[in-house]
Amino acid sequence: MDYINIVRQLSRRDFMKAGGMTVLGLAFGGCAKNPVTGENQFMLVSEEQEIQMDRKASPQQLSNDYGPTQDLVLNEYVSGVGTSLSDQSHRPQMPYSYRVVNANYVNAYAFPGGTIACTRGIMLEIDNEAELSALLGHEIGHVNARHTAARMSSQTVIGTLAGVGGAAVGATYGGTWGALAGGLGGLGAGLLLASYSRDDERQADSLGMEYMTRAQYNPDGMIGLMEMLNEQHDREPSSVEIMFATHPMSSERLATARKQAVNKYMGAGEYAIYRERYMDNTAELRKIGPAIKEMQDAEKLGGQKKYDEAEEKMQSALKKVPNDYTGLLLMAKLQMAQKKYEDALPYAMEARRIYPDEAQASQLSGVLLIQSKQYSQAHDNFEAYDKALPGNPYSNFFKGYSQEGMGNREEAAREYYKFLQQVRQGDQAGHAYQRLIDWGYIKGEVRPVRDPMSYLG
């Protein structure tokens, strides 16, 4: 059906009522047996809905975290450890998947359908495979206990996953730099990755230790993991602030892990920690550890708007790892935060060349090409982004903006209309809506509109 013909028939009031964000249907009231406790609990989210929400939101978050590592050995290794745990869990039927993502901050997270990711930042802090099993076991525990679904049910919220801005765990350092670091508009994961309660964390700890010992890992791995996180927090709180925002830590949790290892899992003390195997499989990652540390420092300095110092750190890091996808995009974003768009573009384009299947570089390159008024090339980049990561409404906006720049009014109007079916607030929505009024596709009041690209600085 022709979108433009539809739009021509709408008044301003009709248009504001039309479309809107997709909302998952739910039947009010409902109980389900908790797969861990076997007890009935209030639950409005079905298992199939958990899986569908995961499939919709997790790809965007993984891309915001610079995509899965291109180190196939490392990814397969982590997947193998994770599978050995989820096979021993209360919900082995879930479609689990495990990724090491290229983000530098220290964290791991799980979506409710079984997508589990750990950053390369936390992989560098872990010392052995038993600690890795504790980390993954904890995340599997959240999936098995249905913590996200239970929270959503108790809040009677099953809503849109289309949000404005980057996902909750990607933008670490706030402000313009944080928005750029977290992704330029996307499907917000905040609803699914919100902070767990302390009770949830305790239960996930307990389940993680249960699963890791069932898989014959030494429970000292859980103790070592918590000791590392507490030491990191005491020494450099900002390096784990996201970890603690989504996973509240406490000395009580560490004490409980020590107690359970001695009492409940005493017999599992004979199991190995597999340090050498962990070191072998993380060897390539650890080679670039010094460069990642400089990138972490640069991100903090960028968050403090100490751009010269941040740029110096990034230049040093890229000398060590000139083909690092994350490093190239971080340098591009650092230049963007200073409105040095021409300087940023080569870094973004090189990142796209290095990792063509990952979407974020295409998106960033497209935005920068718009800034230089290279609208045709920008449109090609947004097409590539949309192919790699379909479903982001901002892709429609940027394709529309590119078409507008090329003078293709009807094509631009189609894209703006698609965008406005999902996003109705913000500068981009205002621009798209005003253009449809200006071009006569809908009736409405002409109002001044801010530059929709102004969020870049």
C-alpha positions as CSV (number, residue, x, y, z in Angstrom):
1,M,0.0,0.0,0.0
2,D,1.3,3.5,-0.9
3,Y,2.4,5.3,2.3
4,I,2.2,8.7,0.7
5,N,-1.4,8.2,-0.3
6,I,-2.2,7.2,3.2
7,V,-0.4,10.2,4.6
8,R,-2.2,12.6,2.3
9,Q,-5.5,11.6,3.8
10,L,-4.6,12.3,7.4
11,S,-5.3,15.5,9.4
12,R,-2.8,16.6,12.1
13,R,-5.0,15.0,14.8
14,D,-5.5,11.8,12.9
15,F,-1.8,11.6,12.3
16,M,-0.9,12.0,15.9
17,K,-3.3,9.2,16.8
18,A,-2.0,6.9,14.0
19,G,0.7,4.2,14.5
20,G,2.7,4.5,17.6
21,M,5.0,2.0,19.3
22,T,4.4,-1.7,19.1
23,V,3.0,-3.1,22.4
24,L,3.0,-6.8,23.1
25,G,-0.4,-8.0,24.0
26,L,-1.0,-9.4,27.4
27,A,-3.8,-10.9,29.4
28,F,-4.2,-9.4,32.7
29,G,-3.8,-11.7,35.6
30,G,-1.8,-15.0,35.4
31,C,0.3,-17.4,37.4
32,A,3.1,-19.7,36.4
33,K,5.4,-22.1,38.2
34,N,8.8,-20.7,38.8
35,P,11.2,-23.1,37.0
36,V,13.7,-22.8,39.9
37,T,11.5,-22.9,43.0
38,G,8.5,-24.8,41.6
39,E,6.3,-22.3,43.4
40,N,3.5,-20.3,41.7
41,Q,4.3,-16.7,41.0
42,F,2.5,-13.8,39.4
43,M,3.6,-13.8,35.8
44,L,2.3,-11.9,32.8
45,V,5.2,-12.8,30.4
46,S,5.2,-16.1,28.7
47,E,8.4,-18.0,27.8
48,E,7.7,-17.3,24.1
49,Q,7.4,-13.6,24.9
50,E,10.8,-13.7,26.7
51,I,12.4,-15.2,23.7
52,Q,10.8,-12.7,21.3
53,M,11.7,-9.7,23.4
54,D,15.3,-11.0,23.5
55,R,15.4,-11.4,19.8
56,K,14.2,-7.9,19.3
57,A,16.4,-6.1,21.7
58,S,19.6,-8.1,22.1
59,P,21.0,-7.5,18.6
60,Q,21.0,-3.7,19.1
61,Q,22.7,-4.0,22.4
62,L,25.4,-6.3,21.0
63,S,26.0,-3.8,18.3
64,N,26.1,-0.9,20.7
65,D,28.9,-2.9,22.4
66,Y,30.8,-3.0,19.1
67,G,29.6,-6.4,18.2
68,P,30.8,-9.9,19.0
69,T,34.6,-10.3,19.0
70,Q,36.2,-11.4,15.7
71,D,38.4,-13.7,17.7
72,L,36.5,-16.9,16.8
73,V,38.6,-19.1,19.1
74,L,37.6,-16.9,22.1
75,N,33.9,-16.8,21.2
76,E,33.7,-20.5,20.7
77,Y,35.6,-21.1,24.0
78,V,33.2,-18.9,26.0
79,S,30.2,-20.6,24.2
80,G,31.5,-24.0,25.2
81,V,31.8,-23.0,28.8
82,G,28.4,-21.4,28.8
83,T,26.7,-24.4,27.2
84,S,28.2,-26.8,29.7
85,L,26.5,-24.7,32.4
86,S,23.1,-24.1,30.7
87,D,22.8,-27.8,30.0
88,Q,22.9,-28.3,33.8
89,S,20.4,-25.6,34.5
90,H,16.6,-25.5,35.2
91,R,15.7,-24.3,31.7
92,P,18.0,-26.2,29.3
93,Q,15.4,-25.8,26.6
94,M,16.0,-22.0,26.2
95,P,17.8,-20.9,23.1
96,Y,21.0,-19.8,24.8
97,S,23.7,-18.0,23.0
98,Y,27.0,-16.6,24.3
99,R,29.1,-13.7,23.1
100,V,32.2,-11.8,24.0
101,V,31.5,-8.3,22.9
102,N,34.1,-5.7,21.9
103,A,33.2,-3.1,24.6
104,N,35.9,-2.1,27.0
105,Y,33.9,-1.5,30.1
106,V,33.6,-4.3,32.8
107,N,30.3,-6.1,32.7
108,A,28.2,-9.1,31.7
109,Y,24.5,-9.2,31.0
110,A,21.7,-11.6,30.1
111,F,18.5,-11.0,28.1
112,P,15.5,-13.0,29.2
113,G,15.5,-15.4,26.2
114,G,19.1,-16.6,26.9
115,T,21.3,-14.2,25.0
116,I,24.3,-13.7,27.3
117,A,27.3,-11.4,26.7
118,C,30.4,-10.5,28.5
119,T,32.6,-7.6,27.5
120,R,36.3,-8.0,26.6
121,G,36.9,-5.6,29.5
122,I,35.7,-8.2,32.1
123,M,37.4,-11.0,30.2
124,L,40.8,-9.3,30.9
125,E,40.0,-9.1,34.6
126,I,39.0,-12.8,35.0
127,D,41.9,-15.1,36.0
128,N,40.7,-18.6,35.2
129,E,37.9,-20.7,33.7
130,A,36.2,-21.3,37.0
131,E,35.8,-17.6,37.4
132,L,34.3,-17.4,33.9
133,S,31.9,-20.2,34.7
134,A,30.8,-18.3,37.8
135,L,30.2,-15.2,35.7
136,L,28.2,-17.1,33.1
137,G,26.5,-19.2,35.7
138,H,25.3,-16.1,37.5
139,E,23.8,-14.7,34.2
140,I,22.2,-18.1,33.4
141,G,20.7,-17.9,36.9
142,H,18.9,-14.7,36.0
143,V,17.4,-16.3,32.9
144,N,16.4,-19.5,34.8
145,A,14.8,-17.6,37.7
146,R,12.9,-15.4,35.2
147,H,14.0,-12.3,37.0
148,T,13.4,-9.9,34.1
149,A,9.9,-11.4,33.3
150,A,9.0,-11.2,37.0
151,R,10.0,-7.6,37.3
152,M,8.1,-6.7,34.2
153,S,5.0,-8.5,35.4
154,S,5.1,-6.9,38.9
155,Q,5.3,-3.5,37.2
156,T,2.5,-4.5,34.7
157,V,4.8,-3.3,32.0
158,I,5.2,-5.2,28.8
159,G,5.8,-2.3,26.4
160,T,7.7,-1.1,23.4
161,L,11.3,-1.8,23.0
162,A,11.7,1.1,20.6
163,G,13.4,3.9,22.6
164,V,15.2,7.1,22.0
165,G,19.0,7.0,22.3
166,G,21.4,4.2,23.0
167,A,20.8,1.2,25.2
168,A,21.2,1.3,29.0
169,V,24.5,-0.5,29.4
170,G,26.4,1.0,26.4
171,A,26.7,4.7,27.2
172,T,29.1,4.6,30.1
173,Y,30.3,8.1,30.6
174,G,27.3,10.5,30.0
175,G,26.8,13.6,28.0
176,T,27.4,13.9,24.3
177,W,30.3,11.5,24.5
178,G,28.3,9.0,26.4
179,A,25.4,9.2,23.8
180,L,27.9,8.6,21.0
181,A,29.6,5.8,22.9
182,G,26.3,4.1,23.4
183,G,25.0,4.3,19.8
184,L,23.1,6.9,17.8
185,G,19.5,6.0,18.4
186,G,18.3,2.5,18.6
187,L,16.0,-0.1,20.2
188,G,16.5,0.6,23.9
189,A,17.4,-2.3,26.0
190,G,16.9,-0.5,29.3
191,L,13.6,-2.2,30.1
192,L,15.2,-5.6,29.8
193,L,18.6,-4.7,31.4
194,A,17.4,-2.7,34.3
195,S,19.0,-3.2,37.7
196,Y,18.3,-6.4,39.5
197,S,17.2,-6.4,43.1
198,R,19.6,-7.6,45.8
199,D,17.4,-10.7,46.3
200,D,17.7,-11.4,42.6
201,E,21.4,-11.1,42.8
202,R,21.6,-13.4,45.8
203,Q,19.5,-16.0,43.9
204,A,21.6,-15.7,40.8
205,D,24.8,-16.2,42.8
206,S,23.3,-19.3,44.4
207,L,22.2,-20.7,41.0
208,G,25.5,-19.8,39.4
209,M,27.4,-21.8,42.0
210,E,25.0,-24.7,41.7
211,Y,25.4,-24.8,37.9
212,M,29.2,-24.4,37.9
213,T,29.6,-27.2,40.4
214,R,27.3,-29.4,38.5
215,A,29.5,-28.8,35.5
216,Q,32.5,-29.7,37.8
217,Y,34.1,-26.3,38.3
218,N,35.7,-25.4,41.6
219,P,33.4,-23.1,43.6
220,D,36.4,-21.0,44.4
221,G,35.8,-19.5,40.9
222,M,32.7,-17.6,42.3
223,I,34.8,-16.3,45.2
224,G,37.6,-15.2,42.9
225,L,35.1,-13.4,40.7
226,M,33.5,-11.5,43.5
227,E,36.9,-10.7,45.0
228,M,38.1,-9.3,41.7
229,L,34.9,-7.1,41.3
230,N,35.2,-5.8,44.8
231,E,38.9,-5.0,44.4
232,Q,38.1,-3.2,41.1
233,H,35.4,-1.2,42.7
234,D,37.6,-0.1,45.6
235,R,40.6,0.7,43.3
236,E,38.7,2.3,40.4
237,P,35.0,2.5,40.9
238,S,34.2,4.0,37.5
239,S,35.6,0.9,35.7
240,V,32.8,-1.2,37.1
241,E,30.0,1.4,37.6
242,I,27.8,-0.2,35.0
243,M,28.4,-3.7,36.4
244,F,27.2,-2.5,39.8
245,A,24.4,-0.5,38.3
246,T,22.9,-3.6,36.8
247,H,24.3,-6.1,39.4
248,P,24.3,-4.6,42.9
249,M,27.4,-5.9,44.7
250,S,27.9,-6.2,48.5
251,S,30.4,-7.7,50.9
252,E,27.6,-9.9,52.1
253,R,27.4,-11.6,48.7
254,L,31.1,-12.4,48.8
255,A,30.8,-13.7,52.4
256,T,27.9,-15.9,51.4
257,A,29.9,-17.3,48.5
258,R,32.8,-18.2,50.8
259,K,30.4,-19.8,53.2
260,Q,28.7,-21.9,50.6
261,A,32.0,-23.1,49.1
262,V,33.1,-24.4,52.5
263,N,29.7,-25.9,53.6
264,K,27.3,-26.7,50.8
265,Y,29.9,-27.4,48.1
266,M,32.7,-28.7,50.1
267,G,33.0,-31.8,47.9
268,A,33.4,-29.6,44.8
269,G,36.6,-28.2,46.2
270,E,38.4,-31.0,44.3
271,Y,37.4,-29.7,40.9
272,A,39.8,-27.7,38.9
273,I,39.9,-24.0,38.1
274,Y,41.5,-24.5,34.7
275,R,43.7,-21.4,34.7
276,E,46.1,-22.6,32.0
277,R,43.2,-23.4,29.6
278,Y,41.7,-19.9,30.2
279,M,45.1,-18.3,29.5
280,D,45.5,-20.2,26.3
281,N,42.1,-19.3,25.0
282,T,42.4,-15.6,25.9
283,A,46.0,-15.2,24.7
284,E,45.1,-13.0,21.7
285,L,42.9,-10.8,23.8
286,R,45.5,-10.4,26.5
287,K,48.1,-9.3,23.8
288,I,46.0,-6.2,23.2
289,G,45.3,-5.7,26.9
290,P,47.5,-2.6,27.2
291,A,45.8,-0.9,24.3
292,I,42.4,-1.7,25.8
293,K,43.5,-0.1,29.1
294,E,44.4,3.0,27.2
295,M,41.0,3.0,25.5
296,Q,39.3,2.7,28.9
297,D,41.3,5.7,30.1
298,A,40.4,7.6,27.0
299,E,36.7,6.9,27.5
300,K,36.8,8.3,31.0
301,L,38.7,11.4,29.9
302,G,36.2,11.9,27.1
303,G,33.4,11.7,29.6
304,Q,35.1,14.4,31.6
305,K,35.5,16.5,28.3
306,K,39.3,16.3,28.6
307,Y,39.4,15.8,24.9
308,D,43.1,16.5,24.2
309,E,44.2,13.9,26.8
310,A,41.6,11.4,25.6
311,E,42.8,11.9,22.0
312,E,46.4,11.3,23.1
313,K,45.4,8.1,24.8
314,M,43.4,6.9,21.8
315,Q,46.3,7.7,19.4
316,S,48.6,5.6,21.6
317,A,46.2,2.7,21.7
318,L,45.7,2.8,17.9
319,K,49.4,2.7,17.4
320,K,49.4,-0.7,19.2
321,V,46.2,-2.0,17.5
322,P,45.6,0.0,14.3
323,N,43.0,-2.4,13.1
324,D,40.9,-2.5,16.3
325,Y,37.2,-1.9,15.4
326,T,36.3,-0.5,18.8
327,G,39.4,1.7,18.9
328,L,38.6,3.2,15.5
329,L,35.0,3.9,16.4
330,L,35.9,5.4,19.7
331,M,38.4,7.7,18.0
332,A,35.7,8.7,15.5
333,K,33.2,9.4,18.3
334,L,35.9,11.4,20.2
335,Q,36.3,13.6,17.1
336,M,32.5,13.9,16.7
337,A,32.2,15.1,20.3
338,Q,34.5,18.0,19.3
339,K,32.6,18.6,16.1
340,K,35.6,17.5,14.0
341,Y,33.4,15.6,11.6
342,E,35.9,15.5,8.7
343,D,38.6,14.1,11.0
344,A,36.1,11.5,12.4
345,L,35.0,10.1,9.0
346,P,38.2,8.2,8.0
347,Y,38.2,6.4,11.3
348,A,34.6,5.3,10.9
349,M,35.0,4.3,7.3
350,E,38.1,2.2,8.2
351,A,36.2,0.5,11.0
352,R,33.5,-0.4,8.5
353,R,36.1,-1.9,6.2
354,I,37.6,-4.0,9.0
355,Y,34.3,-5.3,10.3
356,P,31.8,-5.0,7.4
357,D,29.2,-7.3,9.0
358,E,28.9,-5.2,12.2
359,A,26.3,-2.5,11.9
360,Q,27.5,0.4,14.1
361,A,30.3,1.6,11.8
362,S,27.9,1.9,8.9
363,Q,25.5,4.0,11.0
364,L,28.3,6.2,12.3
365,S,29.8,6.6,8.8
366,G,26.4,7.6,7.4
367,V,25.9,10.3,10.1
368,L,29.3,11.7,9.3
369,L,28.7,11.6,5.5
370,I,25.5,13.6,6.1
371,Q,27.5,16.2,8.0
372,S,29.7,16.6,4.9
373,K,26.6,16.6,2.6
374,Q,27.6,13.4,0.9
375,Y,24.0,12.3,0.9
376,S,24.2,9.4,-1.6
377,Q,27.0,7.7,0.2
378,A,25.3,8.3,3.5
379,H,22.2,6.6,2.2
380,D,24.3,3.6,1.1
381,N,25.7,3.3,4.6
382,F,22.3,3.4,6.2
383,E,21.1,0.8,3.8
384,A,24.0,-1.4,4.9
385,Y,23.2,-0.7,8.5
386,D,19.5,-1.6,8.0
387,K,20.5,-4.9,6.3
388,A,22.9,-5.8,9.1
389,L,20.6,-4.7,11.9
390,P,17.0,-4.4,10.7
391,G,14.2,-2.9,12.8
392,N,15.9,0.3,14.1
393,P,13.4,3.1,13.3
394,Y,16.3,5.7,13.3
395,S,17.5,4.0,10.1
396,N,14.3,5.2,8.4
397,F,14.9,8.7,9.7
398,F,18.5,8.9,8.4
399,K,17.6,7.3,5.1
400,G,14.8,10.0,4.8
401,Y,17.2,12.7,5.7
402,S,19.7,11.5,3.1
403,Q,16.9,11.3,0.5
404,E,15.9,14.8,1.4
405,G,19.5,16.0,0.9
406,M,19.5,14.4,-2.6
407,G,16.2,16.2,-3.4
408,N,14.1,13.1,-3.5
409,R,11.1,14.4,-1.6
410,E,8.7,11.5,-2.1
411,E,11.3,8.9,-1.1
412,A,12.2,11.1,2.0
413,A,8.5,11.4,2.9
414,R,8.1,7.6,2.8
415,E,11.0,7.1,5.2
416,Y,9.9,9.8,7.5
417,Y,6.4,8.3,7.7
418,K,7.8,4.9,8.6
419,F,10.0,6.5,11.2
420,L,7.0,8.4,12.8
421,Q,5.0,5.1,13.1
422,Q,7.5,4.2,15.9
423,V,9.0,7.4,17.2
424,R,6.9,10.4,18.1
425,Q,9.2,12.5,20.3
426,G,12.6,14.2,19.9
427,D,14.2,16.5,17.4
428,Q,14.2,13.8,14.7
429,A,10.5,13.2,15.0
430,G,9.9,16.9,15.0
431,H,11.9,17.4,11.8
432,A,10.2,14.4,10.0
433,Y,6.7,15.6,11.0
434,Q,7.4,19.2,10.0
435,R,8.7,18.1,6.6
436,L,5.5,16.2,6.0
437,I,3.5,19.3,6.8
438,D,5.8,21.5,4.6
439,W,5.5,19.2,1.7
440,G,1.7,19.1,1.9
441,Y,1.4,15.4,2.9
442,I,-0.4,16.2,6.1
443,K,-2.2,19.3,7.4
444,G,-0.8,21.0,10.4
445,E,0.7,24.0,12.0
446,V,4.1,25.2,10.8
447,R,6.5,25.5,13.7
448,P,10.2,26.2,14.1
449,V,12.1,22.9,14.4
450,R,15.6,22.4,15.9
451,D,18.3,20.9,13.7
452,P,17.7,17.1,14.1
453,M,21.5,16.6,13.9
454,S,22.1,19.0,16.8
455,Y,22.5,16.1,19.3
456,L,26.0,15.6,17.8
457,G,27.2,18.7,19.6
